[in-house]
Amino acid sequence: MTKIIIFMVILVIITAAFVFKVLSRKKSYPPQSIVIDPLKITIQDIDRMEDGPEFEEYLYRLFLAMGYSDAYKTRGSRDFGSDLVFTDGEGYRNVVQAKRYSYPVGLGAVQEVYGSMRYYRAKRSMVITSNQYTSACEELAGYNGVKLHN
């Protein structure tokens, strides 16, 4: 009788360990085997992204891969005009407005990110897009020192 009880306890422990292992695998999303190195992503990969938050996540991971360990994403809503914040190699805090658009980015993006600088105590600002900028956007960015990257 004692051998049966010991066997049952061992069986329960092994089953619990197996279940825990399976459940812990499901929590890690995406699996490490399919996480793409952000330094290897192409513009075609960016064009296939489903939405703005996915582009913001990519930029966040890219900044971390580039060595900006203090990079962080702002809140999804009420972000005060900035999607990402990081400190550059010169020690300046930067705010980033990310726009993954299928059409040219207008001057609203420059207004938003420039307006967020004081809130995030940033010295520099930039707009990063997967597309082009309107001439008004380029003009306003030039006057306000907002860097434009596409």
C-alpha positions in Angstrom: 0.0 0.0 0.0 2.8 2.4 0.9 4.5 1.8 -2.5 1.3 2.7 -4.3 1.0 6.0 -2.4 4.7 6.9 -3.1 4.2 6.0 -6.8 1.1 8.2 -7.0 2.9 11.2 -5.3 5.8 10.8 -7.7 3.3 10.7 -10.6 1.5 13.8 -9.5 4.8 15.7 -9.1 6.0 14.7 -12.6 2.6 15.7 -14.1 2.6 19.0 -12.3 6.2 19.7 -13.5 5.2 18.9 -17.1 2.1 21.1 -16.9 4.1 24.0 -15.4 6.7 23.7 -18.2 4.0 23.7 -20.9 2.2 26.7 -19.4 5.3 28.7 -18.9 6.2 28.3 -22.6 2.8 29.8 -23.6 3.5 33.0 -21.5 6.6 34.0 -23.5 5.2 35.7 -26.6 6.6 35.9 -29.1 8.7 32.8 -28.8 12.4 33.7 -28.8 13.0 31.5 -31.8 10.9 33.9 -34.0 11.9 37.2 -32.6 13.6 39.1 -35.4 16.7 41.1 -34.8 15.6 44.7 -35.1 18.9 45.6 -36.9 18.0 43.2 -39.7 14.4 44.4 -40.4 14.0 45.9 -43.9 11.6 48.6 -45.1 9.5 45.7 -46.7 9.2 44.2 -43.2 8.1 47.6 -41.9 5.5 48.0 -44.7 4.0 44.6 -43.6 3.5 45.8 -40.0 -0.2 45.9 -39.2 -0.4 49.2 -37.2 1.4 52.1 -35.6 1.9 50.4 -32.2 3.8 47.6 -34.0 6.1 50.2 -35.6 6.6 51.9 -32.3 7.5 48.5 -30.7 10.0 47.9 -33.5 11.6 51.3 -33.0 11.8 50.7 -29.2 13.6 47.4 -29.8 15.8 49.0 -32.4 16.9 51.7 -29.9 17.7 49.0 -27.3 19.7 47.1 -29.9 21.6 50.2 -30.7 22.6 50.5 -27.1 20.2 53.1 -25.7 19.4 51.1 -22.5 17.2 53.9 -21.1 14.8 54.0 -24.0 11.2 53.6 -23.2 7.8 53.7 -24.8 5.3 56.3 -23.6 1.6 55.5 -22.8 -0.5 54.5 -25.8 -3.0 57.3 -25.1 -2.3 60.6 -23.5 1.3 60.4 -24.5 1.5 64.2 -24.9 2.8 63.9 -28.5 5.7 61.5 -28.1 5.8 57.7 -28.6 9.4 57.0 -27.5 12.0 58.6 -25.2 15.7 57.9 -25.1 19.0 59.5 -24.2 21.5 59.7 -27.0 25.3 59.2 -26.8 25.9 62.8 -26.0 23.6 62.6 -23.0 20.6 64.5 -24.5 17.1 63.2 -23.9 15.2 62.8 -27.2 11.5 62.4 -27.9 10.3 60.5 -30.9 7.0 60.7 -32.8 6.6 57.4 -34.9 4.4 57.5 -37.9 3.9 54.4 -40.0 1.7 55.9 -42.8 1.0 55.0 -46.4 0.8 58.7 -47.2 3.2 61.7 -46.5 3.4 62.9 -42.9 2.1 66.4 -42.3 3.1 69.1 -39.9 0.9 67.8 -37.1 3.6 65.3 -36.3 6.2 68.0 -35.9 3.8 70.1 -33.7 3.1 67.1 -31.5 6.6 66.0 -30.9 7.9 69.5 -30.5 5.1 70.2 -28.0 6.1 67.1 -26.0 9.7 68.2 -25.4 9.0 70.2 -22.3 6.8 67.5 -20.7 9.5 64.8 -21.2 12.3 67.3 -20.4 13.9 66.6 -23.8 16.5 68.7 -25.6 16.0 67.0 -29.0 13.0 65.8 -31.0 12.5 63.7 -34.1 9.8 62.2 -36.3 10.4 58.8 -37.8 8.2 57.5 -40.6 8.1 54.8 -43.1 7.0 57.3 -45.8 7.9 60.9 -46.9 7.1 64.3 -45.4 5.0 67.1 -46.8 6.9 70.3 -47.6 5.1 72.1 -44.8 6.2 69.5 -42.4 9.8 69.8 -43.5 9.7 73.6 -43.3 8.3 73.6 -39.7 10.7 70.9 -38.6 13.6 73.1 -40.0 12.5 76.1 -38.0 12.1 74.2 -34.8 15.1 71.9 -35.0 13.0 68.7 -35.2 14.9 65.9 -37.1 13.0 64.0 -39.7 14.0 60.4 -40.5 12.4 58.2 -43.1 
